[in-house]
């Protein structure tokens, strides 16, 4: 048993070492931090990015409310969403959730990278989620559209036309049965799936023991996050004038928004380009990455070039907004927000640790 655990740990290490998409975030971002310092010196303020999206707290960099962002978007493109205030009694949560049908999606109002985002299939799962989430959270209708994409869009202030600069296609993690191996065994055969085994050991151990039939496909997640095993693919060749026009129209009346990535569920890319049959499941501000760079075997050098281009774009937008009277966030306010956010994460972690 010890030898097996050591072997699996070594395999995880070598997979992450060989593929930079799995590198530690801060290690990978070291060159980006240096570039951010250079841009900050040029802007004469280290929080210049907070002026890029005046409509979003901190420009969408830290601790912004998802519910607030949903409210400012055209409602026909947003999933039906219910805001659940912190410490709301569960009986009241059930009452509020009656307008939604199972399954549904639960997510914290403040969170990132898929943390505490879960698909809820039953009232029992909802009760468990409520018990472990000591914070405001959202309940949303589950969208069964077949495609999920990330669209990074920006527009300069006082201009109508913008640019879609990144299109990420998402391939959800799954395994295909052979009638012999259980899900754990099938996941062992694929590096991307293998890395997710510890997550399933903690959250869905029973699924690992299931033996799917020949050709039976077993989905290993409904949440399209890279750290949940979703494969991000470069779809930039599909960007065209039709796609840009959709997002020009969508954002034109969203006052104070100029840069961000729309995570979208849609019937198809063709339908999205027509502005039909899609919903915005998330909108991130200046912390948005051009996630097409996580395409397997994408050039590391080109990835840095793409990130630098987008940070330069944020700098240009923020500078224009600042010249038009938008203030950069003060360092004192940023410190206070960061302190509150750390307290928030601490409370969530404590609640998580108490769960069986």
Secondary structure, 3 states (H helix, E strand, C coil): CHHHHHHHHHHHHHHHHHCHHHCCHHHHCHHHHHHHHHHHHHHCCCCHHHHCCCCCHHHHCCCCCHHHHHHHCCHHHECCEEEECCCCCHHHHHHHHHHCCCCEEEEECCCCCCCCCEEECCHHHHHHHHHCCCCCEEEEECCCCCEEEEEEEECCCCCCCCEEEEEEEEECCEEECCCCCCHHHHHHCCHHHHCCHHHHHHHCHHHHCCCCCCCCEEECCCCCCHHHCCEEEECHHHCCHHHHHHHHHHHCCCCCCCEEEEEEEECCHHHHHCCCCEEEEEEECCCCCCHHHHCCCCCHHHHHHHHHHHHHHHHHHHHHHHHCCCCCCCHHHHHHHHHHHHHHHHHHHHHHHHCC
